[in-house]
């Protein structure tokens, strides 16, 4: 059985967005790329928390976004 079949679609999207944010910001430096991913991941969940009537904050969404950024960082992503 493929473990990716158990990955929720939402978490996969967060992971992809983490990679994309890192890819866009890593040109300044890899550290700036990870800072951008961290700010986006935490900022998104804070926004969701502040708007709980319409959004659901989820720590695992932030983790998935950060893991996407980390994947770009570890892979030495160059575009």
DSSP file (Angstrom, degrees, kcal/mol; ACC not computed):
  #  RESIDUE AA STRUCTURE BP1 BP2  ACC     N-H-->O    O-->H-N    N-H-->O    O-->H-N    TCO  KAPPA ALPHA  PHI   PSI    X-CA   Y-CA   Z-CA
    1    1 A X              0   0    0      0, 0.0     2,-0.5     0, 0.0     3,-0.0   0.000 360.0 360.0 360.0 135.8    0.0    0.0    0.0
    2    2 A X    >   -     0   0    0      1,-0.1     3,-1.6     2,-0.0     4,-0.3  -0.676 360.0-149.4 -79.7 120.8    1.3    3.4   -0.9
    3    3 A X  G >  S+     0   0    0     -2,-0.5     3,-1.4     1,-0.3     4,-0.3   0.756  94.1  68.6 -64.9 -22.0    1.5    5.7    2.2
    4    4 A X  G >  S+     0   0    0      1,-0.3     3,-1.1     2,-0.2    -1,-0.3   0.751  85.4  69.6 -67.9 -21.1    0.8    8.7    0.1
    5    5 A X  G <  S+     0   0    0     -3,-1.6    -1,-0.3     1,-0.2    -2,-0.2   0.751  98.0  51.5 -64.9 -22.2   -2.7    7.4   -0.4
    6    6 A X  G <  S+     0   0    0     -3,-1.4     2,-0.5    -4,-0.3    -1,-0.2   0.536  83.7 107.0 -91.2  -7.5   -3.3    8.2    3.3
    7    7 A X  S <  S-     0   0    0     -3,-1.1     5,-0.1    -4,-0.3    -3,-0.0  -0.600  76.8-120.7 -74.8 120.2   -2.0   11.8    3.0
    8    8 A X     >  -     0   0    0     -2,-0.5     4,-2.0     1,-0.1     3,-0.3  -0.314  15.9-124.0 -61.4 143.8   -5.0   14.2    3.2
    9    9 A X  H  > S+     0   0    0      1,-0.2     4,-2.2     2,-0.2     5,-0.2   0.879 110.2  55.7 -55.5 -42.5   -5.4   16.4    0.1
   10   10 A X  H  > S+     0   0    0      1,-0.2     4,-2.0     2,-0.2    -1,-0.2   0.898 107.6  48.1 -59.4 -43.1   -5.2   19.5    2.3
   11   11 A X  H  > S+     0   0    0     -3,-0.3     4,-2.3     1,-0.2    -1,-0.2   0.873 108.9  54.0 -68.8 -36.1   -1.9   18.6    3.8
   12   12 A X  H  X S+     0   0    0     -4,-2.0     4,-2.4     2,-0.2    -1,-0.2   0.901 108.5  49.9 -63.1 -40.5   -0.5   17.8    0.4
   13   13 A X  H  X S+     0   0    0     -4,-2.2     4,-2.6     2,-0.2    -2,-0.2   0.902 109.4  50.8 -65.2 -40.5   -1.5   21.2   -0.8
   14   14 A X  H  X S+     0   0    0     -4,-2.0     4,-2.2     2,-0.2    -2,-0.2   0.912 110.0  50.8 -62.0 -41.6    0.2   22.8    2.2
   15   15 A X  H  X S+     0   0    0     -4,-2.3     4,-2.1     2,-0.2    -2,-0.2   0.935 111.1  47.8 -60.2 -47.3    3.4   20.8    1.5
   16   16 A X  H  X S+     0   0    0     -4,-2.4     4,-2.5     1,-0.2    -2,-0.2   0.908 110.8  50.9 -62.0 -43.2    3.4   22.0   -2.2
   17   17 A X  H  X S+     0   0    0     -4,-2.6     4,-2.8     1,-0.2     5,-0.2   0.886 107.4  54.7 -63.3 -37.9    2.8   25.6   -1.1
   18   18 A X  H  X S+     0   0    0     -4,-2.2     4,-2.3     2,-0.2    -1,-0.2   0.921 109.3  47.2 -59.9 -44.0    5.7   25.3    1.3
   19   19 A X  H  X S+     0   0    0     -4,-2.1     4,-2.8     1,-0.2    -2,-0.2   0.927 113.3  48.9 -62.1 -44.6    8.0   24.2   -1.5
   20   20 A X  H  X S+     0   0    0     -4,-2.5     4,-2.1     2,-0.2    -2,-0.2   0.894 110.7  49.0 -65.9 -40.6    6.8   27.0   -3.8
   21   21 A X  H  X S+     0   0    0     -4,-2.8     4,-1.9     2,-0.2    -1,-0.2   0.932 113.4  47.6 -64.0 -44.2    7.3   29.7   -1.1
   22   22 A X  H  X S+     0   0    0     -4,-2.3     4,-2.3    -5,-0.2    -2,-0.2   0.928 110.5  52.3 -60.4 -44.3   10.8   28.4   -0.5
   23   23 A X  H  < S+     0   0    0     -4,-2.8     4,-0.3     1,-0.2    -1,-0.2   0.873 111.5  46.9 -60.9 -37.7   11.5   28.3   -4.2
   24   24 A X  H  < S+     0   0    0     -4,-2.1     3,-0.3     1,-0.2    -1,-0.2   0.845 121.6  34.5 -73.2 -33.4   10.4   31.9   -4.6
   25   25 A X  H >X S+     0   0    0     -4,-1.9     3,-1.3     1,-0.2     4,-0.9   0.606  94.4  82.3-100.2 -13.0   12.4   33.2   -1.6
   26   26 A X  T 3< S+     0   0    0     -4,-2.3    -1,-0.2     1,-0.3     7,-0.1   0.641  73.0  79.8 -72.3 -10.7   15.5   31.1   -1.6
   27   27 A X  T 34 S+     0   0    0     -4,-0.3    -1,-0.3    -3,-0.3     3,-0.1   0.835  94.2  48.4 -64.7 -30.1   17.2   33.3   -4.3
   28   28 A X  T <4 S-     0   0    0     -3,-1.3     2,-0.3     1,-0.3    -1,-0.2   0.967 138.8 -50.2 -69.6 -54.1   18.1   35.8   -1.5
   29   29 A X     X  -     0   0    0     -4,-0.9     4,-2.1     1,-0.1    -1,-0.3  -0.904  46.9-106.7-172.4 157.1   19.4   32.9    0.6
   30   30 A X  H  > S+     0   0    0     -2,-0.3     4,-2.1     1,-0.2     5,-0.2   0.868 120.4  54.2 -59.4 -35.3   18.3   29.5    1.8
   31   31 A X  H  > S+     0   0    0      2,-0.2     4,-2.4     1,-0.2    -1,-0.2   0.919 107.0  49.9 -66.1 -42.2   17.7   31.0    5.3
   32   32 A X  H  > S+     0   0    0      1,-0.2     4,-2.5     2,-0.2    -1,-0.2   0.886 108.1  55.5 -62.2 -37.9   15.5   33.7    3.9
   33   33 A X  H  X S+     0   0    0     -4,-2.1     4,-2.0     1,-0.2    -2,-0.2   0.923 110.0  44.3 -58.5 -45.7   13.6   31.0    2.1
   34   34 A X  H  X S+     0   0    0     -4,-2.1     4,-2.5     2,-0.2    -2,-0.2   0.858 111.3  53.5 -70.6 -34.1   12.9   29.1    5.3
   35   35 A X  H  X S+     0   0    0     -4,-2.4     4,-2.8     2,-0.2     5,-0.2   0.922 108.9  50.1 -63.7 -42.0   12.0   32.3    7.2
   36   36 A X  H  X S+     0   0    0     -4,-2.5     4,-2.3     1,-0.2    -2,-0.2   0.909 111.4  48.1 -62.0 -42.5    9.5   33.1    4.4
   37   37 A X  H  X S+     0   0    0     -4,-2.0     4,-2.8     2,-0.2     5,-0.2   0.921 112.7  48.8 -63.5 -43.9    8.0   29.6    4.7
   38   38 A X  H  X S+     0   0    0     -4,-2.5     4,-2.7     2,-0.2     5,-0.4   0.928 111.8  48.1 -63.4 -46.0    7.8   29.9    8.5
   39   39 A X  H  X S+     0   0    0     -4,-2.8     4,-2.6     1,-0.2     5,-0.2   0.918 114.8  46.4 -61.2 -43.4    6.1   33.3    8.4
   40   40 A X  H  X S+     0   0    0     -4,-2.3     4,-2.4    -5,-0.2    -2,-0.2   0.926 114.0  47.2 -65.4 -44.6    3.6   32.1    5.8
   41   41 A X  H  X S+     0   0    0     -4,-2.8     4,-1.6     2,-0.2    -2,-0.2   0.942 119.4  38.1 -64.1 -48.5    2.8   28.9    7.7
   42   42 A X  H  X S+     0   0    0     -4,-2.7     4,-2.5    -5,-0.2     5,-0.2   0.917 115.7  53.7 -69.6 -42.6    2.4   30.5   11.1
   43   43 A X  H  X S+     0   0    0     -4,-2.6     4,-2.6    -5,-0.4    -2,-0.2   0.893 107.0  51.8 -58.8 -41.4    0.7   33.6    9.6
   44   44 A X  H  X S+     0   0    0     -4,-2.4     4,-2.4     1,-0.2    -1,-0.2   0.906 112.1  45.2 -62.5 -42.4   -1.9   31.4    7.8
   45   45 A X  H  X S+     0   0    0     -4,-1.6     4,-2.3     2,-0.2    -2,-0.2   0.852 112.0  51.3 -73.8 -33.0   -2.8   29.5   11.0
   46   46 A X  H  X S+     0   0    0     -4,-2.5     4,-2.7     2,-0.2    -2,-0.2   0.920 110.5  50.2 -65.3 -43.1   -2.9   32.7   13.1
   47   47 A X  H  X S+     0   0    0     -4,-2.6     4,-1.2    -5,-0.2    -2,-0.2   0.937 110.9  48.8 -58.1 -46.9   -5.3   34.2   10.4
   48   48 A X  H  < S+     0   0    0     -4,-2.4     7,-0.3     1,-0.2     3,-0.3   0.898 111.5  50.1 -60.5 -40.0   -7.4   31.0   10.6
   49   49 A X  H >< S+     0   0    0     -4,-2.3     3,-1.0     1,-0.2    -1,-0.2   0.905 109.7  49.8 -64.5 -41.5   -7.5   31.3   14.4
   50   50 A X  H 3< S+     0   0    0     -4,-2.7    -1,-0.2     1,-0.3    -2,-0.2   0.695 117.6  41.6 -71.8 -17.5   -8.5   34.9   14.3
   51   51 A X  T >X  +     0   0    0     -4,-1.2     4,-2.3    -3,-0.3     3,-2.0  -0.314  69.7 146.4-122.6  47.9  -11.3   34.1   11.9
   52   52 A X  T <4  +     0   0    0     -3,-1.0    -1,-0.1     1,-0.3    -2,-0.1   0.698  63.1  70.5 -61.9 -19.7  -12.5   30.8   13.5
   53   53 A X  T 34 S+     0   0    0      1,-0.2    -1,-0.3    -3,-0.1     3,-0.1   0.799 119.7  16.7 -67.8 -25.4  -16.1   31.6   12.4
   54   54 A X  T <4 S+     0   0    0     -3,-2.0     2,-0.3    -6,-0.2    -2,-0.2   0.559 127.7  45.9-119.4 -15.3  -15.1   30.9    8.7
   55   55 A X     <  -     0   0    0     -4,-2.3     2,-0.6    -7,-0.3    -1,-0.1  -0.893  64.9-137.6-132.0 158.4  -11.7   29.0    9.0
   56   56 A X        -     0   0    0     -2,-0.3    -7,-0.2    -3,-0.1     2,-0.1  -0.948  19.2-141.5-118.9 112.0  -10.3   26.2   11.1
   57   57 A X        -     0   0    0     -2,-0.6     2,-0.3    -9,-0.3   -12,-0.1  -0.450  22.1-176.1 -69.2 144.8   -6.8   26.6   12.4
   58   58 A X    >>  -     0   0    0     -2,-0.1     4,-1.3     1,-0.1     3,-1.1  -0.917  26.4-154.8-148.6 115.6   -4.7   23.4   12.3
   59   59 A X  H 3> S+     0   0    0     -2,-0.3     4,-2.1     1,-0.3     5,-0.1   0.853  98.4  59.7 -55.6 -36.9   -1.2   22.9   13.7
   60   60 A X  H 3> S+     0   0    0      1,-0.2     4,-2.3     2,-0.2    -1,-0.3   0.757  97.8  58.7 -69.5 -23.9   -0.7   20.1   11.2
   61   61 A X  H <> S+     0   0    0     -3,-1.1     4,-2.2     2,-0.2    -1,-0.2   0.928 108.0  46.1 -65.1 -44.9   -1.3   22.4    8.3
   62   62 A X  H  X S+     0   0    0     -4,-1.3     4,-2.6     1,-0.2    -2,-0.2   0.904 112.0  51.4 -63.3 -41.1    1.6   24.6    9.5
   63   63 A X  H  X S+     0   0    0     -4,-2.1     4,-2.5     1,-0.2    -1,-0.2   0.922 109.4  49.8 -62.3 -43.9    3.7   21.5    9.9
   64   64 A X  H  X S+     0   0    0     -4,-2.3     4,-1.7     2,-0.2    -1,-0.2   0.898 111.4  48.9 -62.8 -40.4    3.0   20.3    6.4
   65   65 A X  H  X S+     0   0    0     -4,-2.2     4,-2.0     2,-0.2    -2,-0.2   0.926 112.2  48.3 -64.1 -44.7    3.9   23.8    5.0
   66   66 A X  H  X S+     0   0    0     -4,-2.6     4,-2.7     1,-0.2    -2,-0.2   0.873 108.6  53.8 -64.0 -37.8    7.1   23.8    7.0
   67   67 A X  H  X S+     0   0    0     -4,-2.5     4,-2.2     2,-0.2    -1,-0.2   0.866 106.2  53.4 -65.8 -34.7    8.0   20.3    5.8
   68   68 A X  H  X S+     0   0    0     -4,-1.7     4,-1.8     2,-0.2    -2,-0.2   0.926 111.1  45.7 -63.2 -44.4    7.5   21.5    2.2
   69   69 A X  H  X S+     0   0    0     -4,-2.0     4,-2.4     1,-0.2    -2,-0.2   0.909 111.9  51.7 -62.3 -42.6   10.0   24.3    2.8
   70   70 A X  H  X S+     0   0    0     -4,-2.7     4,-3.1     1,-0.2     5,-0.3   0.865 105.8  55.4 -64.2 -36.0   12.4   21.9    4.5
   71   71 A X  H  X S+     0   0    0     -4,-2.2     4,-2.0     1,-0.2    -1,-0.2   0.915 110.1  45.7 -63.2 -41.6   12.2   19.6    1.5
   72   72 A X  H  X>S+     0   0    0     -4,-1.8     5,-2.2     2,-0.2     4,-0.6   0.911 114.4  48.9 -65.2 -41.8   13.2   22.4   -0.7
   73   73 A X  H ><5S+     0   0    0     -4,-2.4     3,-0.9     1,-0.2    -2,-0.2   0.939 114.1  43.9 -62.5 -49.6   16.0   23.4    1.7
   74   74 A X  H 3<5S+     0   0    0     -4,-3.1    -1,-0.2     1,-0.2    -2,-0.2   0.843 110.7  55.0 -67.6 -34.4   17.4   19.9    2.1
   75   75 A X  H 3<5S-     0   0    0     -4,-2.0    -1,-0.2    -5,-0.3    -2,-0.2   0.612 107.8-123.5 -76.0  -9.5   17.2   19.2   -1.6
   76   76 A X  T <<5 -     0   0    0     -3,-0.9    -3,-0.2    -4,-0.6    -2,-0.1   0.891  36.5-150.1  67.6  37.6   19.3   22.3   -2.4
   77   77 A X      < +     0   0    0     -5,-2.2     2,-0.4    -6,-0.2    -1,-0.1  -0.081  22.9 176.7 -45.8 127.2   16.4   23.4   -4.7
   78   78 A X              0   0    0     -3,-0.1   -55,-0.1     1,-0.1    -1,-0.0  -0.991 360.0 360.0-135.7 130.9   17.5   25.5   -7.6
   79   79 A X              0   0    0     -2,-0.4    -1,-0.1   -56,-0.2    -2,-0.1   0.345 360.0 360.0-120.6 360.0   15.2   26.8  -10.2
